[in-house]
Amino acid sequence: MKMTTMRTSLRIDVGMRVVLGIACCGTLAACAPSGDSSPGTGGATAPTGSGGASISSGGSTVPAGSGGDTFPTSSGGAPVSSGGSGSGGSPDLSGSGGSLPAGSGGAPGSGGAPGLGGTQATGGSPAGGSSGSVGGSGSGACAGVFCDGFEAGTTIGSAWTVDNAVATNVVEVVSTMAHTGKNSVHMKFTTAGGATFIHETMGFPITTALWGRAWMYIMNDPTSNGHDVYIEGSTGMNLTNNGVRPLNTQGGKMSINVDPGLNGGEDGASSTMTLPRGAWTCFEWQITSAGAVTLYMGGAQLATIAKTKVPALIEMRIGYEHYAADKAAGDMWIDDYAIGTTRQNCM
């Protein structure tokens, strides 16, 4: 087990406001949604679509969770639970008001063209497609080298490879849980230690800077206190030990880890925040050829290493690696992934 110190433009701290919203992207093309936050009334209304490849301008509301830690929201919104059970439903799909009402204004748009790796722009999220979100809301675009909302089919796109060292863990595309659209990648973990990732090779080599973004809904063992890895840039060699890891946890705190670092050991930078669970959360990361690595959540910077050793990375991996056995099984959902040479943003 590794015990070293590890591995979104909004500020996150106690009592601060977190903007809720949707990330939308299409391969090699930009789609620009816009929206605002309005008070939650006991459930979550997904944004609606106007058809075609772009997202409508309808806003989204988020239910208030009564259990677990809460993140304050933007004005007019209801607080979002990051864990525990809402008093009206389960922790991953409902807040204090119970089930999710249908969104108004239309059904998901159609007509977007499939993107590389199996992504398709959609006109909005179907009702009940997601619960509370930690991230931004408003206008934005996916201008990445590669973007994927996993909407094209029932299996993961050809741009992705599954790296699953634990045979009993499951990696699948599901339509029962999504941040936007209808699909996401679901990972189901047993308690056994090991690594389960999906990886893609777009955006490499890094000429100056690489920016990544992913929305994640994490429901793994909250008592894990070891070195856990969630996002990793890899050389494709010595996967268990080596990598530039923008999102790790150690002792439950989110951090950055680079192994090996400048002096042959490991470099790290830690935040003071625990990993959010039970809510869609936007993570961004930047890795530069000059050796800087920075982690963002919901648009606000969490941690940075100003100078480290960045090897010749060839792939980005996203999933879950825990070096010791967990006490409980768990799940993770991944959606609205983007990677490129400029910031992809949570909006």
KEROZA-689616 format. One record per residue: residue in one letter; x, y, z negated of N, C-alpha, C in turn. Coordinates in steps of 0.1 Angstrom, whole numbers, padded with zeros to 4 digits, always signed. Each point is the difference from the previous one (the first is absolute). Last residue first. Layout:
BEGIN
AXYZXYZXYZ
...
END
This chain:
BEGIN
M-0189+0238+0173-0013+0005+0005-0005-0006+0013
C+0043-0007-0024-0011-0008-0005-0013+0004+0005
N+0051+0005+0024-0010+0006-0008-0011-0010-0005
Q+0044+0000+0029-0013-0005+0005-0012+0005-0008
R+0053+0018+0013-0009-0004-0011-0014-0003+0006
T+0040-0008+0033-0005+0012-0008-0009-0005-0010
T+0020-0031+0029+0012+0009-0003-0004+0013-0007
G-0027-0049-0004+0004+0009+0010+0012+0009-0004
I-0044-0038-0014+0014+0002-0002+0004+0009+0012
A-0047-0021-0029+0006+0008+0011+0015+0001-0003
Y-0051-0027-0017+0015+0001+0000+0005+0009+0011
D-0047-0015-0020+0005+0013+0005+0015+0002-0001
D-0016-0038-0032-0008+0006+0011+0007+0012+0005
I+0000-0047-0037+0008+0010+0007-0007+0005+0012
W-0008-0029-0051-0005+0003+0013+0009+0012+0006
M+0003-0041-0041+0004+0013+0005-0006+0001+0014
D-0002-0033-0050-0003+0003+0014+0005+0014+0004
G+0008-0044-0041-0004+0013+0004-0003+0002+0015
A+0011-0034-0050+0000+0001+0015-0005+0014+0004
A+0026-0008-0047-0013-0001+0006+0001+0001+0015
K+0038+0002-0028-0009-0007-0010-0014-0003+0006
D+0049+0002+0028-0010+0009-0006-0009-0008-0010
A+0053-0010+0016-0014-0004+0001-0009+0010-0007
A+0046+0017+0021-0004-0009-0011-0015-0003+0002
Y+0021+0029+0031+0011-0009-0003-0003-0010-0011
H-0032+0026+0038+0003+0000-0015+0010-0011-0003
E-0023+0029+0044+0010-0009-0004+0002+0002-0015
Y-0036+0015+0043+0003-0001-0015+0010-0011-0002
G-0014+0036+0043-0007-0012-0007+0004+0000-0014
I+0021+0019+0049-0010+0005-0010-0007-0012-0005
R+0047+0017+0032-0008-0011-0006-0009+0006-0010
M+0031+0015+0046-0006+0004-0012-0009-0011-0005
E+0047+0001+0033-0014-0003-0002-0005+0007-0013
I+0046+0002+0017-0006-0004+0012-0015-0002-0002
L+0048+0028-0022-0013-0007-0002-0006-0003+0013
A+0049+0011-0019-0007-0001+0013-0013-0007-0001
P+0019+0024-0044+0006-0009+0010-0008+0001+0013
V+0008+0035-0042-0011-0005+0008+0007-0009+0011
K+0013+0022-0051+0005-0007+0012-0012-0006+0007
T-0003+0046-0030+0003-0014-0002+0005-0006+0013
K-0019+0049-0025+0011-0006+0008+0002-0014-0004
A-0036+0026-0017+0005+0010+0009+0011-0006+0009
I-0045-0021-0023+0014-0002-0001+0006+0009+0010
T-0050+0002-0026+0009+0001+0011+0014-0004-0004
A-0059+0001-0015+0014-0003-0003+0009+0002+0013
L-0047+0013-0002+0001-0007-0013+0015-0002-0004
Q-0033+0035+0032+0013-0007-0001+0000-0006-0014
A-0046+0010+0028+0009+0006-0010+0013-0009-0002
G-0039-0011+0028+0005+0012+0005+0011+0006-0009
G-0022-0042-0009-0011+0010+0002+0005+0013+0004
M+0040-0026-0013-0014-0006-0002-0010+0011+0001
Y+0056-0011+0015-0011+0009-0003-0012-0008-0003
L+0059-0004+0004-0013-0006-0001-0011+0010-0004
T+0054-0003+0024-0010+0007-0008-0014-0007+0001
V+0058-0001+0012-0012-0008+0000-0010+0007-0010
A+0050+0009+0030-0010+0004-0010-0012-0009+0001
G+0042+0000+0028+0000-0007-0012-0009+0005-0011
A+0009+0011+0049+0010+0006-0009+0000-0006-0014
S-0032-0011+0034+0013-0006+0004+0011+0006-0009
T-0050-0003-0019+0008+0007+0010+0013-0007+0002
I-0054-0009-0018+0014-0005-0001+0008+0007+0011
Q-0051+0004-0028+0009+0005+0010+0014-0006-0003
W-0057-0009-0012+0014-0001-0003+0008+0006+0011
E-0054-0005-0024+0008+0004+0011+0015-0002-0005
F-0054-0018-0015+0014+0002-0003+0007+0004+0013
C-0053-0002-0023+0009+0003+0011+0014+0002-0004
T-0045-0029-0019+0010+0010-0003+0009+0001+0012
W-0050-0022-0020+0008+0002+0012+0010+0011-0003
A-0017-0030-0040-0004+0012+0008+0009+0000+0012
G+0006-0031-0038-0015+0001+0001-0004+0012+0008
R+0047+0004-0022-0006-0012+0004-0015+0002+0001
P+0052+0028-0003-0015+0000+0000-0005-0013+0005
L+0048+0008-0025-0006-0003+0013-0015+0000-0001
T+0029+0030-0033-0002-0014+0002-0007-0001+0014
M+0034+0040-0016-0013-0004+0003-0001-0015+0002
T+0038+0031-0005-0005-0003-0013-0014-0006+0001
S+0043-0004+0036-0010+0009-0005-0005-0004-0014
S+0050-0010+0025-0013-0004-0006-0009+0011-0002
A+0046-0019+0030-0006+0012-0006-0014-0004-0004
G+0052-0024+0017-0014+0000-0003-0005+0014-0005
D+0042-0037+0022-0004+0013-0002-0015+0001-0003
E+0041-0041-0005-0013+0004+0005-0002+0015-0004
G+0049-0022+0011-0011-0004-0009-0013+0004+0006
G+0038+0012+0023+0000-0014+0000-0011-0006-0010
N+0009+0047+0009+0011-0005-0006+0000-0015-0001
L-0036+0026+0020+0013+0006+0005+0012-0007-0006
G-0042-0031-0001+0001+0014+0001+0013+0005+0004
P-0028-0048+0012+0009+0007-0008+0000+0015+0002
D-0038-0008-0005+0010-0010-0004+0006-0006+0013
V-0036+0040-0024+0009-0003+0012+0010-0010-0004
N-0051+0023-0018+0012-0009-0002+0007-0002+0013
I-0041+0032-0028+0007-0003+0012+0012-0009-0004
S-0051+0006-0027+0014+0004+0002+0005-0003+0014
M-0044-0002-0041+0004+0001+0014+0014+0006+0002
K-0018-0028-0044+0002+0014+0005+0004-0001+0015
G-0005-0039-0030-0013+0006+0004+0001+0013+0006
G+0038-0026-0012-0007+0003-0013-0013+0007+0003
Q+0021+0001+0042+0008-0007-0011-0006+0005-0013
T-0013+0000+0058-0002+0003-0015+0010-0008-0008
N-0002+0021+0054+0002-0011-0009-0007+0004-0013
L+0008+0022+0052-0010-0003-0011+0003-0013-0007
P+0030+0017+0034-0006+0012-0005-0010-0002-0011
R+0044-0027+0018-0014-0003-0005-0006+0013-0005
V+0041-0025+0031-0003+0013-0004-0015+0000-0004
G+0035-0044-0002-0010+0008+0007-0001+0014-0005
N+0019-0056-0013+0004+0013+0006-0012+0007+0006
N-0004-0044-0023+0008+0009-0008+0002+0014+0006
T-0027-0036+0019-0003+0000-0014+0008+0011-0008
L+0007-0010+0048-0013+0008-0003-0003+0001-0015
N+0040-0010+0034+0000-0001-0015-0013+0007-0006
M+0002+0014+0048+0010-0009-0006-0001+0000-0015
G-0023+0029+0030-0004-0013+0005+0009-0011-0006
T-0001+0048-0009+0009-0003+0011-0004-0014+0006
S-0035+0036-0027+0009-0012+0000+0009-0001+0012
G-0037+0031-0034+0007+0000+0013+0011-0010-0001
E-0048+0003-0030+0015-0002+0002+0004+0001+0014
I-0042+0002-0041+0003+0005+0013+0015-0001+0001
Y-0018-0020-0038-0013+0002+0008+0003+0005+0014
V+0024-0026-0048+0002+0007+0012-0013+0001+0008
D+0019-0008-0055-0010-0004+0011+0002+0009+0012
H+0024-0016-0050+0003+0007+0013-0010-0005+0010
G-0016-0004-0050+0013-0003+0006+0001+0009+0013
N-0038-0006-0031+0010+0010-0004+0013-0001+0006
S-0057-0013+0003+0013-0003+0005+0010+0011-0003
T-0049-0002-0009+0010-0002-0011+0014-0003+0005
P-0041+0005+0027+0005+0013-0005+0010-0001-0011
D-0013-0031+0044+0001-0001-0014+0005+0013-0006
N-0024+0006+0046+0008-0011-0005+0001+0001-0015
M-0024+0026+0038-0007-0006-0011+0009-0012-0005
I-0001+0046+0036+0007-0010-0007-0007-0005-0012
Y-0002+0027+0050-0010-0002-0011+0006-0012-0008
M+0020+0039+0038+0000-0013-0006-0010-0001-0012
W+0020+0028+0048-0010+0000-0011-0001-0014-0006
A+0043+0027+0027-0010-0011-0001-0009+0002-0011
R+0044+0023+0032-0011+0002-0009-0008-0013+0000
G+0053+0024+0015-0010-0010+0000-0012+0003-0009
W+0048+0021+0028-0011+0002-0009-0010-0012+0001
L+0055+0013+0013-0012-0009+0002-0010+0003-0011
A+0046+0026+0024-0008-0003-0011-0012-0009+0004
T+0040+0007+0028+0001+0011-0010-0008-0003-0013
T+0005-0034+0032+0010+0009+0006+0003+0011-0010
I-0017-0053-0004-0002+0014-0005+0010+0009+0005
P-0015-0045+0028+0007+0005-0011-0003+0014-0005
F-0039-0019+0006+0014-0003-0003+0008+0000+0014
G-0049+0004-0006+0007+0011-0006+0014-0001-0003
M-0032-0044+0003-0001+0013+0007+0008+0011-0008
T-0009-0049-0011+0014+0005+0004+0000+0013+0007
E-0030-0031-0040+0000+0005+0014+0013+0007+0003
H-0026-0037-0040+0010+0009+0005-0002+0004+0014
I-0024-0022-0049-0001+0001+0014+0011+0010+0005
F-0001-0033-0047+0000+0013+0007-0005-0002+0015
T+0011-0025-0051-0009-0001+0011-0002+0013+0006
A+0035-0029-0038-0003+0011+0008-0011-0003+0011
G+0013-0018-0054+0004-0001+0014-0005+0012+0008
G-0015-0030-0048+0009+0010+0004+0003-0002+0015
A-0047-0017-0022+0014-0004+0003+0008+0012+0005
T-0048-0002-0010+0009+0005-0011+0014-0003+0004
T-0035+0008+0040+0000-0009-0012+0010+0006-0010
F-0026+0028+0040+0012-0005-0006-0004-0010-0011
K-0018+0025+0048-0005-0006-0012+0012-0008-0006
M-0012+0042+0038+0010-0010-0005-0005-0005-0013
H-0021+0027+0047-0001-0005-0014+0011-0009-0003
V-0012+0042+0037+0008-0012-0003-0001-0004-0014
S-0039+0026+0028+0012+0002-0007+0008-0013+0000
N-0048+0026+0025+0010-0010-0003+0011+0004-0008
K-0037+0027+0017-0006-0011-0006+0010-0010-0005
G+0003+0055+0006-0004-0010+0009-0006-0012-0008
T+0032+0026-0030-0008+0006+0011-0004-0012+0009
H+0016-0013-0040+0001+0014-0003-0008+0008+0010
A-0012-0052-0014+0008+0008+0009+0001+0015-0006
M-0023-0055-0005+0007+0011-0008+0008+0008+0010
T-0024-0039+0014-0008+0003-0013+0006+0011-0008
S+0016-0023+0042-0010+0012+0003-0008+0003-0013
V+0053-0023+0011-0014-0002-0005-0008+0012+0003
V+0049-0030+0011-0007+0013+0003-0015-0003-0004
E+0046-0024-0023-0011-0001+0009-0006+0014+0003
V+0037-0034-0031+0000+0013+0008-0011-0001+0011
V+0015-0027-0050-0008+0001+0012+0002+0014+0006
N+0027-0039-0036-0005+0014+0003-0007+0000+0013
T+0023-0039-0015-0014+0001-0005-0005+0014+0001
A+0045-0012+0013-0009-0006+0008-0015+0001-0004
V+0043+0032-0004-0008-0007-0010-0011-0007+0008
A+0031+0030+0020+0009-0011-0006-0008-0008-0010
N-0009+0033+0045-0007-0006-0012+0008-0011-0006
D-0004+0040+0040+0011-0006-0008-0005-0005-0013
V-0020+0015+0052-0003-0003-0014+0012-0007-0006
T-0006+0037+0042+0005-0013-0004-0003-0002-0015
W-0019+0036+0043+0004-0004-0013+0004-0014-0002
A-0016+0021+0041+0012+0008-0005+0004-0004-0014
S-0039-0018+0022+0012-0006+0004+0013+0008-0004
G-0047+0002-0029+0005+0003+0013+0014-0006+0003
I-0037-0022-0034+0009+0011+0000+0006+0002+0014
T-0049-0020-0005+0013-0004-0003+0010+0012+0001
T-0046+0002+0011-0001-0007-0012+0014-0005-0005
G-0008+0045+0032-0005-0014+0000+0001-0006-0014
A+0010+0047+0012-0002-0006+0013-0006-0014+0000
E+0014+0034-0036-0014-0001+0005-0002-0008+0012
F+0039+0017-0031-0004-0014+0000-0014-0002+0005
G+0028+0041-0002-0011-0001-0010-0006-0014+0000
D+0049+0026+0017-0008-0011+0000-0011+0000-0011
C+0045+0027+0030-0011+0001-0010-0009-0012+0002
F+0051+0022+0018-0009-0011-0001-0009+0002-0012
V+0027+0035+0014+0005-0009+0010-0009-0013+0000
G-0023+0044-0019+0011-0009-0002+0005-0007+0012
A-0034+0035-0017+0008+0003+0012+0012-0010+0000
C-0051+0010-0023+0011-0010+0000+0008+0002+0013
A-0029+0037-0031+0002-0008+0012+0010-0011-0002
G-0037+0039-0026+0013-0005+0001+0001-0009+0012
S-0036+0031-0037+0005-0004+0014+0014-0005+0000
G-0031-0008-0044+0001+0011+0009+0005-0004+0014
S+0011-0021-0051-0011+0001+0009+0001+0012+0008
G+0034-0037-0031-0004+0013+0004-0013-0001+0008
G+0015-0034-0041+0007+0005+0012-0006+0014+0004
V-0018-0045-0026+0009+0009-0005+0009+0005+0012
S-0053-0023-0006+0013+0002+0007+0009+0009-0008
G-0048-0035-0006+0008+0012-0003+0013+0000+0007
S-0028-0034+0023-0004+0006-0012+0009+0013-0003
S-0017-0026+0048+0011+0002-0010-0006+0006-0012
G-0027-0015+0036+0013-0005+0005+0011+0003-0010
G-0050+0010+0000+0006-0011-0009+0013-0004+0005
A-0026+0022+0037-0003+0002-0014+0005-0012-0008
P+0027+0013+0044-0013-0005-0003-0003+0001-0015
S+0033+0033+0027+0000-0012-0008-0014-0004-0002
G+0019+0026+0045-0003+0002-0014+0000-0013-0008
G+0010+0004+0047-0007+0013-0002-0004+0002-0014
T+0045-0027+0022-0015-0002-0002-0006+0014-0004
A+0047-0025+0024-0006+0011-0006-0015-0002-0001
Q+0036-0040+0000-0009+0007+0009-0006+0012-0008
T+0044-0040+0001-0008+0010-0007-0009+0007+0010
G+0036-0038+0004-0014-0003-0004-0007+0011-0007
G+0045-0002+0021+0000-0007-0013-0014-0002-0005
L+0005+0038+0034+0010-0010-0002-0001-0006-0014
G-0045+0021+0017+0014+0004-0001+0009-0012-0002
P-0052+0010+0023+0009-0008-0010+0014+0005+0001
A-0041+0033+0010+0008-0010+0007+0009-0007-0010
G-0050+0024-0008+0014+0002-0001+0008-0012+0007
G-0049+0004-0005+0006+0005+0013+0015+0002-0002
S-0042+0004-0037+0007-0010+0008+0007+0006+0011
G-0021+0012-0053+0001+0003+0014+0008-0011+0007
P-0031-0005-0045+0013+0002+0005+0001+0002+0015
A-0045+0015-0021+0008-0012-0002+0014+0002+0005
G-0034+0039-0021+0003-0008+0012+0008-0012-0004
G-0021+0034-0030+0006+0007+0012+0004-0008+0011
S+0000-0013-0054-0009+0006+0009+0007+0006+0012
G+0011-0044-0036+0004+0013+0005-0011+0006+0010
A-0010-0036-0041+0004+0001+0015+0003+0014+0003
P+0008-0017-0050-0011+0002+0009+0005+0002+0014
L+0020-0030-0042+0003+0010+0009-0012+0003+0009
S-0003-0021-0052+0004-0003+0013+0001+0012+0009
G+0004+0011-0051-0004-0013+0006+0004-0001+0014
G+0009+0036-0032-0014+0000+0004-0004-0013+0007
S+0044+0011-0018-0009+0000-0011-0015-0001+0005
G+0035-0018+0034+0002+0009-0011-0011+0000-0010
S+0021-0037+0040-0010+0009-0005+0004+0008-0012
L+0027-0034+0025-0010+0004+0010-0010+0010-0005
D+0038-0022-0024+0005+0003+0013-0010+0006+0010
P-0007-0014-0047+0010+0010+0000+0004+0004+0014
S-0051-0017-0011+0014-0006-0001+0010+0011+0002
G-0047+0016-0018+0004-0010+0010+0014-0005-0003
G-0024+0036-0024-0011-0006+0008+0004-0010+0010
S+0029+0024-0032-0011-0006-0008-0011-0006+0009
G+0052-0001+0014-0011+0010-0001-0012-0006-0007
S+0051-0018-0007-0013-0002+0006-0009+0012-0002
G+0056-0004+0004-0011-0003-0009-0013-0001+0008
G+0037+0033+0020+0000-0014-0005-0012-0002-0009
S+0009+0041+0022+0011-0007+0006+0001-0014-0006
S-0042+0038+0009+0007-0009-0009+0011-0007+0007
V-0021+0050+0007+0002-0013+0006+0007-0009-0010
P-0034+0048-0002+0013-0007-0003+0000-0014+0006
A-0029+0037+0024-0001-0007-0012+0013-0008-0003
G-0009+0048+0028+0001-0014+0001-0002-0006-0014
G+0003+0047+0010-0013-0005+0005+0000-0015+0000
S+0047+0022+0002-0012+0007-0005-0013-0006+0007
S+0041-0033-0004-0001+0013+0005-0014+0006-0004
T+0019-0038-0032-0002+0001+0015+0000+0015+0003
P+0024-0035-0040-0009+0011+0003-0001+0003+0015
F+0009-0048-0022+0007+0010+0006-0009+0012+0002
T+0002-0044-0037-0007+0008+0010+0009+0011+0006
D+0001-0052-0027+0006+0013+0001-0007+0007+0011
G-0029-0038-0021+0014+0001+0004+0004+0014+0000
G-0052-0006+0006+0010-0009-0006+0014+0003+0004
S-0041+0021+0017+0000+0002-0015+0010-0008-0007
G-0006+0023+0052+0002-0012-0008+0001+0003-0014
A-0025+0025+0043+0008+0002-0012+0002-0014-0007
P-0006+0009+0055-0007-0003-0013+0009+0003-0011
V+0000+0026+0048+0007-0012-0007-0007-0002-0013
T-0007+0024+0053-0002+0001-0014+0005-0013-0007
S+0008+0030+0050-0002-0013-0007-0001+0003-0015
G-0009+0028+0051+0008-0002-0012-0002-0014-0006
G-0004+0015+0053-0008-0002-0012+0010-0002-0011
S+0009+0007+0047+0004+0010-0009-0008-0002-0013
S+0016-0040+0036-0009+0011-0002+0004+0009-0011
I+0034-0030+0031-0008-0001-0012-0009+0012-0001
S+0019-0023+0047+0003+0009-0011-0009-0001-0012
A-0002-0024+0044+0012-0004-0007+0003+0009-0012
G-0051-0009+0017+0013+0002+0007+0011-0003-0009
G-0044+0015-0025+0002-0008+0012+0013+0003+0006
S-0017+0018-0041-0007+0006+0011+0002-0008+0013
G+0001-0014-0056+0007+0002+0013-0009+0007+0010
T+0005-0001-0057-0007-0006+0011+0007+0005+0013
P+0015-0010-0055-0002+0010+0011-0005-0007+0012
A-0011-0021-0048+0011+0001+0009-0003+0011+0010
T-0016-0004-0052-0005+0001+0014+0011+0001+0009
A-0008-0021-0052+0008+0007+0009-0006+0000+0014
G-0019+0002-0054+0004-0010+0010+0010+0007+0009
G-0023+0024-0034-0002-0014-0005+0003-0010+0010
T+0003+0047+0010-0013-0002-0007-0002-0014-0005
G+0041+0040+0015-0004-0014+0001-0013-0002-0008
P+0017+0046+0025-0001-0007-0013-0005-0014+0003
S+0030+0022+0037-0012+0004-0006-0003-0009-0012
S+0043+0016+0038-0005-0008-0011-0013+0005-0006
D+0020+0002+0052+0001+0006-0012-0005-0009-0011
G+0023-0001+0054-0011-0003-0009+0002+0008-0013
S+0020-0018+0054+0000+0011-0010-0012-0003-0009
P+0036-0026+0039-0012+0001-0008+0000+0013-0008
A+0027-0018+0045+0000+0010-0010-0013+0001-0007
C+0037-0033+0031-0014+0003-0002-0002+0008-0013
A+0041-0015+0039-0005+0006-0012-0015+0000-0001
A+0038-0036+0024-0009+0011+0002-0005+0006-0013
L+0028-0040+0006+0006+0009+0010-0010+0012+0003
T-0025-0035-0026+0014-0002+0004+0004+0010+0011
G-0034+0012-0039-0001-0008+0012+0014-0001+0005
C-0028+0016-0049+0011+0000+0009-0003-0009+0012
C-0017+0025-0051-0005-0006+0013+0012+0000+0009
A-0016+0006-0056+0011+0001+0010-0005-0007+0013
I-0027+0026-0043+0001-0011+0009+0012+0002+0009
G-0016+0018-0053-0003+0000+0014+0004-0012+0008
L+0002+0036-0049-0004-0014+0005-0002+0001+0015
V+0031+0027-0039-0009+0002+0011-0003-0014+0006
V+0014+0018-0051+0004-0009+0011-0010+0001+0011
R+0018+0032-0044-0011-0004+0009+0006-0009+0011
M+0017+0006-0053+0001+0006+0013-0011-0005+0008
G+0011-0015-0045-0010+0011+0001+0000+0006+0014
V+0043-0024-0012-0011-0002-0008-0009+0012+0002
D+0027-0008+0042+0004-0001-0014-0012-0001-0008
I+0017+0006+0055-0007-0008-0009+0006+0001-0014
R-0004+0029+0050+0007-0003-0012-0008-0008-0009
L+0003+0007+0057-0008+0002-0012+0008-0004-0012
S+0000+0005+0055+0012+0002-0009-0007+0005-0013
T+0015-0061-0008+0001-0003+0004+0001+0014+0000
R+0104-0126-0057-0005+0006+0011-0014-0003-0002
M+0032-0001-0043-0005-0002+0013-0001+0012+0009
T+0032-0020-0043-0010+0010+0003-0004+0000+0014
T+0016-0046-0021+0005+0013+0002-0010+0010+0003
M-0001-0050-0009-0005+0010-0010+0006+0013+0002
K-0011-0051+0027+0008+0013-0001-0006+0009-0010
M+0002-0056+0002-0009+0012+0000+0009+0012+0000
END
